[in-house]
Each structure stands twice: as structure tokens, then as C-alpha cells.
Amino acid sequence: MSQKTTNTNGNQTELLAKPIEFDFDVLNDWSQWGGFTGSLSFTNTGDSFKGWTIEFDAPFEIYEIWRGEIVSREGNRYVIKDASWTKDVDAGETIDFVFNARVPDKKVTAPSKYVLNGKSSESPIEEPIEKPEPSSPLPDNSGTEPIDGNEPNTGNLPSTPPNSGAVSRPDYNNSTGFFTLNGKLYDANGNEFIPRGVNNGHLWHDHSGQTPALNALDNIANFGFNSVRIVWGIDFMGKKTNDAMLEQIIQRTIDLKMVPMVEIHDFTGSTDTQALLNRGVQWWIDRADLWSKYEKYLLINIANEFGNYDMAYKGNRQIFPDVYKQAITRIRNAGIDSTLVIDPFDWGKDYTVIRDFGKEIYNHDPQKNVVFDLHFYGGPGTSEEQITDAMKSITEQDLPLLIGEFAHMHPAPWRGQGAIDDVKEQHIMAEAEKYDVGYYAWAWNNKEFSAASNWEANSKEELTPWGKNLIFDDPNGIANTAEPATIF
């Protein structure tokens, strides 16, 4: 017969026949300033079951949570259930959720008295969690606490096998993650990686307690994408974005075995080079520890579509190499060794500045770890000849290239009300496959560009015609060409 125990609410619960393994971890400690980022996980040591509800005592106040939902809180007793998108919990599987919390007395103490799906572990853990004291907080995070202490923590990052690829990392490259050589992008194992990804608008949708873009990552992964271009920014609606949220997005992308490429959208079409350097590049530098933590898996897109049409075709084109060489120097001097991704002028469309100045920029980087990012919409994207010329003229110089944005169409109001540019998406995908160029479609869910009919789309029937062609129907689409990075 099974034993019974009584939880703090006075309800009798059955003891687990084989105890579930619980684990509490402090990911980022700013308890000196009143809070921390933590994770709570359990490993299913028994049979598979669907859904979970966990109860525990916690001497802290959870005010923000990911991968779980707070059902109730009575005093220190929390009841938390799985988020609606969580899958079945298989035998041997570990489930976790991450949260931000406030702590009394500047001390983090672990939860205790766990109950999972009505069964008690009877394994209280009440001792304080010892963490090194951070020397100072990181830059402001949307008016909330900083997310990182001074001890990097790898969280749930998958382990990386030894370098087993045919290509060795060059001696001059110090990264522990992706690197480039002879026009190709390689993962940490030395195997070539060709992105077949999608853009996802986390900046505009993952805030104010709502996380549809974050939740959609599960379904994006299930459709076979091997990378996600994380649309992010320094500010949103006049407020600083939340670094804790960005880290959850990066971590979830990695958990799902997709490569995260983070970009900041603040400088789209901007002509202010000093703002790019002193505000944009500085934002990356201020978070050097965060990028170091995820270096094995991360691509850094310095700024989305900096530089307008006039800078591309009417101004001093030398600004392109000059500003990005300064950006590279500052970033490398800050100890950031990740692969850097650079967009050209004219909202990312002018491939000629990459063709003409790409080598100068690439050779300026002491790590030789730069990839150029071309966007195909109106203009070059409507011409099969220019699409081919762009990929051929850049890759034949052994310059690493990817297509960071493209879609099946683009509004062209400058040509009249309702005018539409017909982007040659099939030719883009075919030439990308021919020249071993990565691509990221725009976008998972973004108005007329949407590949999915809704955030939760999980079947072909829930894709738009653009999405069906991108993923399934085109011979050069995701289903036929995407291969995961070997680091997972």
C-alpha cells in the first residue's frame, strides 16, 4: 500500500513510489539588489505522463515566469502548471521552468516540500544557496533587476562533442563557437553549417506577460528549421527591453536544437553612424558576459538594415567599411569572439557594397569571423539576374554570405496604391542551395509576410501558401535542405 503525507494546504497526497528528481538552480544572482533568476526542474524517473502541476514552498516572490503558469499562491505555497505548449513528459525526460523572483533579506533560499501531480517527494531542501556576490549590477533591463551576476552559468545548454569535423579552427580564431574559413560558416565541431531559418518577431510580441513568439519556437523547430533570427531591440515603445526575456528566448532556441542569431532592429534605415557605434555597438559590449555564455551556439547580427537608399547610392560608400571596421574593433576589444553578421545599406538590399568592400571588412577582423547578410525584397529581389549576380559575385570572393530576410512579395506604395513587388523567392532558394548560402525567411507570423496562419501553427494546413512553399513544396525549401548544426 502506498503511504500518505499531508501538504501545507492540509490535503493528503500519495508519496512517489520512485522519487522524482528535483533540482533548483540560481541562473543569475542579484540578491544584493533584491532578486534573482532561477530555474526549477524535475526528471521523470517513472512512466510517461501528460501535463504536470507542481507545488512547493518558496521563501521568495515569483513575478515573471517562462515555460510554466502560476495557478495560485497562498503565503509561501506555489502551485504552478505546465504552459499550454508543453509536450508529454516521457520517462527519463527533464522538464524545467525559469522565473524571476524577489527575495527578502538579500538571501536566496531553495524551495522545499515538492508535490508533483498530487504526489509528494518528501525531499525538502531548505538550506541557503551560496553564490558569489556580484560586484555591480549590469545595465538597466526595462526598469527591472539586472539578470547576470559575475559567474557564467550554462543552464541547460546541450553538451558539445569534441571537434569531429574535417575542418580545423584557424589558429587566429579564439571563438569556442562558429567560425568562418574560405567563405564557409562552420560550427564548433568544424562542420559546415548552412542556415535554413526563419525570422521571429520576439521584440514586438514577447512582453507584458505575453510570449506568443517564444511559445512558437516549439512549432518552428518541429517544421525543421535549423536556425531562428531573433528580432530584438534595445528599446520597445519607449522602454528598455528585458535581458531576462532575451535570454529565455536564446536558451529555448538552443534547447530545440536551432541556432540563435540575435539582431537589434533599432537602426533600420538609420544614417546615424555615431548612434550605431555609441548606442548599438555599446549595447552588445555591455552584455559581453551573456554572449560569452552562449558563444558555442550564437550568431550576432550587429544591426538590422543600417543605412538607407541614399547612403547606398548617393552618398559616400566608404562609410560602409569605415563604420563596420570601427564596430568590429570595439566588439573584439570587449572580448566578444562570436561570429558577427553585417547587413548592407539600402535596408539590407545593396549587395554591391558587400561585393566592393566585403573583403576589406572581413580582413579587418582579427578573428576573420564575419558573415554578410543580404536582404531580398523590392529591387534586387525582383530580378533573377541580380539575385544570381549577388550570390555569385560575393561567394566567389570567398566571403561568407547568408540571406537574412526574403519573402514571396513586398508592398510597393511608391509605385501606386496597392502596388506589390513580386519577389522571386523560388529563385532565391534555388541559388542559395547552388552557392551554399544560408537563408532566413521573413517571417513566422508578420501580417502579409506570414509563413504561419497563427502563432501556434503545427500542421501544413495551418501554414499560408508562402509557408507551405517555403517549408514543403519547393525542392530547395526547409524540408528538403535543412540540416541541424552538429553541436546539438
C-alpha positions as CSV (number, residue, x, y, z in Angstrom):
1,M,0.0,0.0,0.0
2,S,1.2,3.5,-0.7
3,Q,2.0,5.9,2.1
4,K,0.3,9.2,2.5
5,T,1.6,12.6,3.6
6,T,-0.1,16.0,4.2
7,N,0.9,19.1,2.3
8,T,0.8,22.6,3.7
9,N,-2.7,23.1,2.4
10,G,-4.0,20.2,4.5
11,N,-4.5,17.9,1.5
12,Q,-3.4,14.3,1.6
13,T,-1.0,13.3,-1.2
14,E,0.4,10.0,-2.2
15,L,4.2,9.5,-1.8
16,L,6.0,8.9,-5.1
17,A,7.0,5.2,-5.3
18,K,10.2,6.2,-7.0
19,P,11.1,9.8,-6.1
20,I,11.1,12.4,-8.8
21,E,14.4,14.1,-9.0
22,F,14.0,17.9,-8.4
23,D,16.7,20.5,-9.0
24,F,16.8,24.2,-8.1
25,D,19.4,26.4,-9.6
26,V,20.2,30.1,-9.5
27,L,21.0,31.2,-13.0
28,N,21.6,34.9,-12.3
29,D,22.1,36.3,-8.8
30,W,21.4,39.9,-8.0
31,S,20.1,39.2,-4.5
32,Q,22.2,42.1,-3.2
33,W,19.7,44.2,-5.1
34,G,16.7,42.1,-4.1
35,G,16.2,39.4,-6.6
36,F,17.5,36.6,-8.9
37,T,16.7,34.5,-11.9
38,G,16.2,30.9,-11.1
39,S,15.1,27.6,-12.6
40,L,13.3,24.6,-11.1
41,S,13.4,21.3,-12.9
42,F,12.3,17.7,-12.3
43,T,13.3,14.5,-14.0
44,N,10.6,11.9,-14.7
45,T,12.0,8.6,-13.4
46,G,8.8,6.7,-14.0
47,D,6.3,6.2,-16.8
48,S,5.3,8.8,-19.4
49,F,2.5,11.2,-18.3
50,K,0.7,14.1,-19.9
51,G,1.0,17.5,-18.3
52,W,2.2,18.5,-14.9
53,T,1.3,20.5,-11.8
54,I,3.9,21.2,-9.2
55,E,3.5,22.6,-5.7
56,F,6.3,23.8,-3.4
57,D,7.1,26.2,-0.6
58,A,9.3,29.1,-1.7
59,P,10.6,31.9,0.5
60,F,10.6,34.3,-2.4
61,E,8.1,36.1,-4.7
62,I,7.9,35.0,-8.3
63,Y,6.9,37.9,-10.5
64,E,7.9,36.6,-14.0
65,I,7.9,33.1,-15.3
66,W,8.6,31.2,-18.6
67,R,7.6,27.6,-19.6
68,G,5.1,27.5,-16.7
69,E,2.0,29.2,-15.4
70,I,1.3,30.2,-11.8
71,V,-2.1,28.7,-10.8
72,S,-2.1,30.0,-7.2
73,R,0.0,31.3,-4.4
74,E,-1.1,31.1,-0.7
75,G,1.6,32.5,1.6
76,N,4.8,30.8,0.5
77,R,3.0,27.9,-1.2
78,Y,3.0,28.0,-5.0
79,V,1.0,25.9,-7.5
80,I,2.5,26.0,-11.0
81,K,1.4,24.1,-14.1
82,D,2.8,23.4,-17.5
83,A,2.4,26.1,-20.2
84,S,-0.2,25.1,-22.8
85,W,2.5,24.3,-25.4
86,T,4.4,21.8,-23.1
87,K,4.6,18.2,-24.6
88,D,4.1,14.9,-22.8
89,V,6.7,14.1,-20.2
90,D,8.4,10.9,-21.2
91,A,10.3,8.6,-19.0
92,G,13.8,10.0,-18.3
93,E,12.8,13.4,-19.6
94,T,13.7,16.6,-17.6
95,I,11.3,19.5,-17.5
96,D,12.2,22.9,-16.3
97,F,10.7,26.4,-15.9
98,V,12.6,29.7,-15.4
99,F,11.5,32.6,-13.3
100,N,12.5,36.0,-11.9
101,A,11.9,36.4,-8.2
102,R,12.2,38.9,-5.4
103,V,13.9,37.8,-2.2
104,P,13.8,39.1,1.4
105,D,16.9,39.8,3.4
106,K,19.1,39.7,0.3
107,K,19.3,35.9,0.6
108,V,18.3,33.1,-1.9
109,T,16.8,30.0,-0.2
110,A,15.8,26.9,-2.2
111,P,12.1,25.7,-2.5
112,S,11.0,22.7,-0.4
113,K,8.1,20.3,0.1
114,Y,7.6,19.4,-3.5
115,V,4.4,17.8,-4.8
116,L,4.1,16.7,-8.4
117,N,0.7,15.8,-9.8
118,G,-0.5,15.2,-6.3
119,K,2.4,13.0,-5.3
120,S,5.0,14.2,-2.7
121,S,8.7,13.8,-3.0
122,E,9.2,14.3,0.8
123,S,12.6,15.8,0.0
124,P,12.7,19.3,1.5
125,I,15.8,21.4,0.6
126,E,15.9,24.4,2.8
127,E,19.5,25.5,3.1
128,P,20.5,28.8,1.6
129,I,22.0,28.7,-1.9
130,E,25.6,30.0,-1.8
131,K,26.5,32.2,-4.7
132,P,29.4,34.7,-5.2
133,E,28.4,38.2,-4.6
134,P,28.3,40.3,-7.8
135,S,30.5,43.4,-7.7
136,S,27.9,45.6,-9.5
137,P,24.7,45.3,-11.4
138,L,24.6,45.1,-15.2
139,P,23.0,47.8,-17.3
140,D,19.3,48.5,-16.8
141,N,16.8,46.0,-18.0
142,S,13.5,47.7,-18.7
143,G,13.3,49.1,-15.3
144,T,13.8,45.7,-13.6
145,E,16.7,44.0,-11.9
146,P,19.9,43.0,-13.8
147,I,19.9,39.4,-15.0
148,D,23.5,38.4,-14.8
149,G,26.0,38.1,-11.9
150,N,29.7,37.7,-12.5
151,E,29.7,33.9,-12.7
152,P,28.7,32.5,-16.1
153,N,26.2,29.7,-15.9
154,T,25.5,27.3,-18.8
155,G,22.0,26.5,-17.6
156,N,20.5,23.7,-19.8
157,L,22.9,24.1,-22.7
158,P,23.4,20.8,-24.6
159,S,26.9,19.4,-24.3
160,T,29.2,19.9,-27.3
161,P,31.0,16.9,-28.5
162,P,34.7,17.1,-29.4
163,N,35.7,18.7,-32.6
164,S,35.0,15.9,-35.1
165,G,34.6,17.8,-38.3
166,A,37.0,17.8,-41.2
167,V,37.9,21.5,-40.9
168,S,40.2,22.7,-38.1
169,R,39.6,26.1,-36.5
170,P,42.3,28.6,-37.7
171,D,44.9,29.5,-35.1
172,Y,43.9,33.2,-35.2
173,N,40.3,32.4,-34.3
174,N,39.6,32.4,-30.5
175,S,35.9,31.6,-30.5
176,T,34.5,28.5,-28.9
177,G,31.6,28.6,-31.3
178,F,31.1,29.2,-35.0
179,F,33.9,30.3,-37.2
180,T,34.4,31.1,-40.9
181,L,37.0,29.9,-43.4
182,N,37.3,30.2,-47.2
183,G,33.8,31.6,-47.5
184,K,32.0,29.0,-45.4
185,L,30.5,29.0,-41.9
186,Y,31.5,26.2,-39.6
187,D,30.1,25.1,-36.2
188,A,32.2,24.4,-33.1
189,N,32.9,20.8,-34.4
190,G,34.4,22.1,-37.6
191,N,31.4,21.0,-39.7
192,E,29.9,23.4,-42.3
193,F,26.6,24.9,-41.2
194,I,24.1,26.3,-43.8
195,P,21.3,28.2,-42.0
196,R,17.8,27.3,-43.1
197,G,15.9,29.6,-40.7
198,V,13.0,32.0,-40.1
199,N,12.7,35.4,-38.6
200,N,10.6,35.6,-35.4
201,G,9.3,38.9,-34.0
202,H,10.1,38.5,-30.3
203,L,10.7,42.2,-29.9
204,W,7.1,43.1,-30.7
205,H,5.3,40.2,-29.1
206,D,7.2,38.8,-26.1
207,H,6.5,41.4,-23.4
208,S,3.9,42.5,-20.9
209,G,3.3,38.9,-19.7
210,Q,2.6,37.6,-23.2
211,T,5.0,35.3,-25.0
212,P,3.5,34.1,-28.3
213,A,6.7,34.3,-30.3
214,L,8.7,32.5,-27.6
215,N,6.0,29.8,-27.4
216,A,6.0,29.4,-31.2
217,L,9.6,28.2,-31.2
218,D,8.5,24.7,-30.4
219,N,6.4,24.5,-33.6
220,I,9.1,26.3,-35.7
221,A,11.5,23.6,-34.6
222,N,9.0,20.8,-35.4
223,F,8.8,22.1,-39.0
224,G,12.5,21.5,-39.5
225,F,14.1,25.0,-39.3
226,N,17.7,24.8,-38.1
227,S,18.0,28.4,-37.0
228,V,16.0,31.4,-35.9
229,R,16.8,35.1,-36.5
230,I,15.7,36.6,-33.2
231,V,14.2,40.0,-33.9
232,W,15.1,42.1,-30.9
233,G,15.9,45.7,-29.9
234,I,17.4,48.0,-27.4
235,D,14.1,49.7,-26.8
236,F,10.5,49.0,-27.4
237,M,7.7,51.5,-27.0
238,G,10.0,53.9,-25.1
239,K,11.2,51.3,-22.6
240,K,14.4,49.2,-22.4
241,T,13.9,45.6,-23.4
242,N,14.2,42.9,-20.9
243,D,17.5,41.0,-21.0
244,A,16.0,38.2,-19.0
245,M,13.4,37.6,-21.7
246,L,16.0,37.6,-24.4
247,E,18.0,35.0,-22.5
248,Q,14.9,32.8,-22.2
249,I,14.4,33.1,-26.0
250,I,18.1,32.2,-26.7
251,Q,18.0,29.3,-24.3
252,R,14.8,27.9,-25.7
253,T,16.1,28.1,-29.2
254,I,19.1,26.1,-28.2
255,D,17.1,23.6,-26.3
256,L,15.2,23.0,-29.5
257,K,18.4,22.4,-31.4
258,M,18.2,25.6,-33.5
259,V,21.0,28.1,-33.8
260,P,20.0,31.6,-32.5
261,M,21.0,34.7,-34.4
262,V,20.2,37.8,-32.4
263,E,19.7,41.1,-34.2
264,I,18.7,44.6,-32.9
265,H,16.1,46.4,-35.0
266,D,16.7,49.9,-33.7
267,F,18.8,51.1,-36.6
268,T,16.7,50.0,-39.5
269,G,17.3,52.5,-42.3
270,S,19.2,54.8,-40.0
271,T,22.0,57.1,-41.2
272,D,23.5,58.0,-37.8
273,T,26.8,56.2,-37.6
274,Q,27.6,57.6,-34.2
275,A,24.4,56.2,-32.8
276,L,25.2,52.9,-34.3
277,L,28.6,52.8,-32.6
278,N,27.9,54.5,-29.3
279,R,24.5,53.1,-28.7
280,G,24.1,49.9,-30.8
281,V,27.6,48.5,-30.6
282,Q,27.8,49.6,-26.9
283,W,24.7,47.5,-26.2
284,W,26.5,44.4,-27.4
285,I,29.6,45.3,-25.4
286,D,27.6,45.9,-22.2
287,R,26.3,42.3,-22.5
288,A,29.6,40.6,-23.3
289,D,29.2,38.1,-20.5
290,L,25.8,37.0,-21.9
291,W,27.3,36.4,-25.4
292,S,30.2,34.6,-23.9
293,K,27.8,32.3,-22.0
294,Y,26.2,31.2,-25.3
295,E,29.2,31.6,-27.6
296,K,29.1,28.0,-28.8
297,Y,25.7,28.4,-30.3
298,L,25.3,32.1,-31.1
299,L,25.5,34.4,-34.2
300,I,25.5,38.2,-33.6
301,N,23.8,40.4,-36.2
302,I,25.2,43.8,-35.3
303,A,22.3,45.9,-36.6
304,N,19.3,45.2,-38.8
305,E,19.4,47.1,-42.1
306,F,21.5,50.1,-41.0
307,G,21.9,52.6,-43.9
308,N,19.2,53.9,-46.3
309,Y,19.0,54.2,-50.1
310,D,20.9,57.5,-50.2
311,M,23.8,56.1,-48.3
312,A,24.0,53.1,-50.7
313,Y,23.7,55.0,-54.0
314,K,24.1,58.8,-53.5
315,G,26.5,59.3,-50.6
316,N,30.0,58.3,-49.7
317,R,30.0,54.5,-50.0
318,Q,33.3,54.3,-48.0
319,I,31.1,54.9,-44.9
320,F,30.1,51.2,-45.1
321,P,33.5,49.7,-44.5
322,D,34.6,52.6,-42.2
323,V,31.7,52.2,-39.7
324,Y,31.8,48.4,-39.6
325,K,35.5,48.3,-39.1
326,Q,35.1,50.5,-36.1
327,A,32.3,48.3,-34.9
328,I,34.4,45.2,-35.2
329,T,37.3,46.7,-33.4
330,R,35.2,47.8,-30.4
331,I,33.4,44.4,-30.2
332,R,36.6,42.4,-30.4
333,N,38.3,44.6,-27.9
334,A,35.5,43.8,-25.5
335,G,36.4,40.1,-25.7
336,I,33.4,39.1,-27.9
337,D,34.6,36.4,-30.2
338,S,31.3,35.2,-31.7
339,T,30.6,35.3,-35.5
340,L,29.5,38.8,-36.5
341,V,26.8,39.3,-39.1
342,I,26.7,42.5,-41.1
343,D,23.8,43.9,-43.2
344,P,24.5,46.2,-46.2
345,F,22.9,49.7,-46.9
346,D,19.6,50.3,-48.6
347,W,17.7,48.5,-45.9
348,G,19.9,45.4,-46.4
349,K,19.4,45.2,-50.1
350,D,22.5,46.7,-51.7
351,Y,24.7,43.7,-52.4
352,T,27.2,45.9,-54.3
353,V,28.7,47.4,-51.1
354,I,29.3,43.8,-49.9
355,R,30.8,42.9,-53.2
356,D,33.0,46.1,-53.3
357,F,34.0,46.4,-49.6
358,G,33.3,43.0,-48.1
359,K,36.9,41.8,-48.3
360,E,38.2,45.0,-46.6
361,I,35.8,44.5,-43.7
362,Y,36.4,40.8,-43.4
363,N,40.2,41.1,-43.3
364,H,40.0,43.9,-40.7
365,D,38.6,41.4,-38.2
366,P,41.5,39.7,-36.3
367,Q,39.2,36.7,-35.8
368,K,38.2,36.5,-39.5
369,N,34.8,35.6,-38.3
370,V,32.3,37.8,-40.3
371,V,29.3,36.8,-42.3
372,F,27.5,39.2,-44.6
373,D,23.7,39.3,-44.6
374,L,21.8,40.3,-47.7
375,H,18.0,41.0,-47.7
376,F,15.9,40.4,-50.9
377,Y,12.8,42.5,-51.4
378,G,11.9,45.1,-54.0
379,G,14.8,46.0,-56.3
380,P,17.4,43.1,-56.4
381,G,14.8,40.6,-55.0
382,T,12.5,41.1,-58.1
383,S,15.3,40.3,-60.6
384,E,16.6,36.7,-61.1
385,E,19.6,38.2,-62.8
386,Q,20.5,40.4,-59.8
387,I,19.8,37.6,-57.3
388,T,22.3,35.3,-59.1
389,D,24.9,38.1,-59.5
390,A,24.7,39.0,-55.8
391,M,25.4,35.4,-54.6
392,K,27.9,34.7,-57.3
393,S,29.9,37.9,-57.0
394,I,30.2,37.7,-53.2
395,T,30.8,34.0,-52.7
396,E,33.4,33.8,-55.5
397,Q,35.5,36.1,-53.3
398,D,35.3,33.5,-50.5
399,L,33.1,35.9,-48.5
400,P,30.6,34.1,-46.2
401,L,27.1,35.1,-47.1
402,L,23.5,34.5,-45.9
403,I,20.1,35.8,-46.9
404,G,18.8,37.3,-43.6
405,E,15.4,38.3,-45.0
406,F,13.3,37.4,-48.0
407,A,9.6,36.7,-48.7
408,H,7.3,36.0,-51.6
409,M,6.3,39.6,-52.1
410,H,6.7,43.2,-50.8
411,P,4.3,46.2,-50.9
412,A,5.5,49.0,-53.2
413,P,3.4,52.0,-52.3
414,W,5.8,54.3,-54.1
415,R,4.6,52.8,-57.4
416,G,0.9,53.5,-56.5
417,Q,-1.7,52.4,-54.1
418,G,-1.9,48.7,-53.7
419,A,1.2,48.0,-55.8
420,I,3.1,44.8,-55.0
421,D,6.6,43.8,-55.9
422,D,6.9,40.1,-56.9
423,V,9.9,38.8,-55.0
424,K,11.5,35.8,-56.8
425,E,11.5,33.6,-53.7
426,Q,11.9,30.3,-55.6
427,H,15.0,31.6,-57.4
428,I,16.4,32.9,-54.1
429,M,16.1,29.5,-52.6
430,A,17.5,27.7,-55.6
431,E,20.5,29.9,-55.9
432,A,21.1,29.7,-52.1
433,E,21.2,26.0,-52.5
434,K,23.5,26.2,-55.5
435,Y,26.0,28.5,-53.8
436,D,25.7,27.0,-50.3
437,V,24.3,30.2,-48.9
438,G,22.1,30.3,-45.8
439,Y,18.7,31.9,-45.7
440,Y,16.1,33.1,-43.2
441,A,12.6,33.6,-44.4
442,W,10.5,36.6,-43.3
443,A,8.6,35.7,-41.2
444,W,6.9,33.2,-38.9
445,N,4.0,35.5,-38.2
446,N,4.0,39.0,-39.5
447,K,1.0,40.3,-41.5
448,E,1.1,39.6,-45.2
449,F,4.6,38.1,-44.9
450,S,3.4,35.3,-42.5
451,A,4.5,31.7,-43.2
452,A,2.1,30.5,-40.4
453,S,-1.6,31.4,-40.2
454,N,-1.3,31.7,-36.4
455,W,1.4,31.6,-33.8
456,E,0.6,28.0,-32.8
457,A,0.5,26.5,-36.3
458,N,1.7,22.9,-36.1
459,S,0.5,21.3,-39.4
460,K,0.8,22.1,-43.1
461,E,-2.9,23.0,-43.2
462,E,-2.1,25.9,-40.8
463,L,0.5,27.4,-43.0
464,T,0.0,30.1,-45.5
465,P,0.7,29.4,-49.2
466,W,4.0,31.2,-48.7
467,G,4.7,29.0,-45.7
468,K,3.7,25.8,-47.5
469,N,6.0,26.6,-50.4
470,L,8.9,27.6,-48.1
471,I,8.8,24.5,-46.0
472,F,7.3,21.7,-48.0
473,D,6.6,22.3,-51.7
474,D,9.8,24.0,-53.0
475,P,12.6,21.5,-53.7
476,N,15.0,23.9,-52.2
477,G,12.9,24.6,-49.1
478,I,13.3,23.7,-45.5
479,A,12.1,20.1,-45.6
480,N,14.5,19.2,-48.4
481,T,17.6,21.2,-47.5
482,A,17.8,22.0,-43.7
483,E,20.4,20.1,-41.7
484,P,20.9,20.8,-38.0
485,A,24.2,22.0,-36.7
486,T,26.3,19.1,-35.3
487,I,26.8,20.8,-32.0
488,F,23.4,19.5,-30.8
